[in-house]
Amino acid sequence: MNDLRRTILWSVFAFSLLMLWDGYLRHTGQPSMFSPGPAAADVAADAASAASAAVANGSAAVPLATAGAGALPPASASASAASGVSAPAVPPREQVLIETDTVRATLDTLGGNLVKLELLKHTDQDNTAKPVLLLEQSAVHTYLAQSGLVSATGALPDHTTPMTVLTSERKLADGQNTLVVKLESAVVGGVKRVLTYSFPRGGYVVDVKQEVVNTTAAAIKPQLYLQLQRDGTVPAASGFFGAPTSYTGPAFYTDEAKFQKVEFAEIEEGKAEFAKSANNGWVSVVQHYFASAWLHKAPDSREFFARKVGPNLYTVGMLFTVGEVAAGQTKAFESQLFVGPQEEKKLEEIAPGLELVKDYGIVTILAKPLFWLLHLIHSVLQNWGWSIVALVVFLKGIFYWLNASAYRSMAKMKAINPKIQEMRERLKDNPQEMQQQMLKIYREEKVNPIGGCLPIVIQIPVFIALCWVLLSSVEIRQAPWLGWITDLSLKDPYYVLPALMTVSTMVQTWLNPTPPDPLQAKMMWIMPLVFSVMFFFFPAGLVLYWLTNNILSIAQQWMINRSIEGATAK
């Protein structure tokens, strides 16, 4: 029974670490241990193809208008035609650089698209002198925010239509809370689009106002689309096991269908499944720590779409019916564009369900309250490293009696181990009697050989959930602890914490009862060393959690061992 208990414990431990490691590999943008990933050359080729396609077709195709969107009047009915005024000259293309206290953004006057955005309060993991570059249009990467108008009956100003900048401000001034940038398109199909971006101080939610100006002599019913365009290339991993990059891809949300992830491969194959229409919800593109999302809070009917628009190039978005715009009238449509870090508490305030872009997967039910508790502790301690330590102390307190039961069982096993060893040696030629005598000893000593299993098994989901909290939280990214630990989301640069964790694991092993079987006894020491190697490449915050847990477990187990040994001696 002792062997059974030990086998169960090691099996659970090994399987948990195996799944944790595989999950970490997938979480860091690397191939699963159970499935091959694309070759690096293929990834680079896909990125180049996507960039070439985006440049070739003017940042890809325009969404198709749905039937019944309303007919536009013929060209002869337009205001310019009626007055005999010729079409205005196309303004020169301009890259408009915008800067606030949180972002540095670039607007392209070709369509008014947001083609580049840097997060000034978050530095690049590989080069701390540079801010994080999220949106980008380059030879190797395409990630854009676009919008425009469509109609089932004719062309309208879309995200490829030249626009003119109407405002002169480019930088958020001291004491100014909002930087407003206004662009105006040429008249296309008798319609002009006025696009206004309002960049806030201290935030990442940009208010976007679209004005539809009807210059024709008849009413129109255009549709407006909001879309995110991105190549399907996962951010490259760096370091020995790669820098953290999590799931990369589109995600949709509606109140009814909730959070729905859609892989780029599913869009490629035409197998993407998500809610196609609703009167609420948003669309986003997610990657590790950061996300972008088009939001529209009014309860207006919208259609969601996801499609391939070029080699390794995809768009996801929402299509709205603006409603009737009378002749000579203007109608406004307001939405929001979020581009920023996945700060869970702030995301909850921006839009319903937006905090779900920080994806905990199947452990969400445990991970969310754990993060809430961690965030609460941090509000007091103001240091994420010490907050992790305090959280572990709190959890150990909650599970104290459960752990005590497991450690007490192990301590009793260790105390009677000499008696069992002597009996096994004496009856090694009579296995049946050996088993009977072993059960007798367990009964006499009131020891449950599997008593230490259940408490440990119960805590495994909590452990995995907390691991995911530490791996997923942008709040931990570039957060210092003390001394040499300047970023809890990266591995310890000097491997001090992993070394200490390995030592603590060996001490724990020493405190456990020695298996009677010599081979098991050797494995008991070898396996902790083997598994400890992985922690040399885990983020420092995760290793700190495990080390703290080990130290507290050692203290509790040592005290219980001493009390059991003292009682036995009497």
Buried (B, 14 or more C-beta within 10 A) or exposed (E): BBEEBBEBBBEBBEEBBEEBBBBBBBBBBBEEEEEEBEEEEEBBBBBBBBBBBBBEEBBBBBBBBEEEBBBBBBEEBBBBBEEEEEEEEEBEEBEBEBBBBBBBBBBBBBBBBBBBBBBEBBBEBEEEEEBBBBBBBBEEBBBBBBBBBBBBBBBBBBBBBBBBBEEEEEEBEEEEEBBBBBBBBBBBBBBBBBBBBBBBBEBBBBBBBBBBBBBBBBBBBBBBBBBBBBBBBBBBBEEEBBBBBBBBBBBBBBEEBEBBBBBBEBBEEEEBEBBEEBEBBBBBBBBBBBBBBBBBEEEBEBBBBBBBBBBBBBBBBBBBBBBEBEBEEEBEBBBBBBBBBBBBEBBEEBBBBBBBBBBBBEBBEBBBEBBEBBBEBBEEEEBBBBBBBBBBEEBBEEBEEBBBBBBBBBBBBBBBBEBBEEBBEEBEEEEEEBEEBBEEBBEEBEBBBBBBBBBBBEBBBBBBBBBBBBBBBBBBBBBBBEEEBBBBBBBBEEBBBBBBBBEBBBBBBEBBBBBBBEEBEEBBEEBBEEBBEBBBBBBBBBBBBBBBBBBBBBEBBBEBBEEBEEEEEE
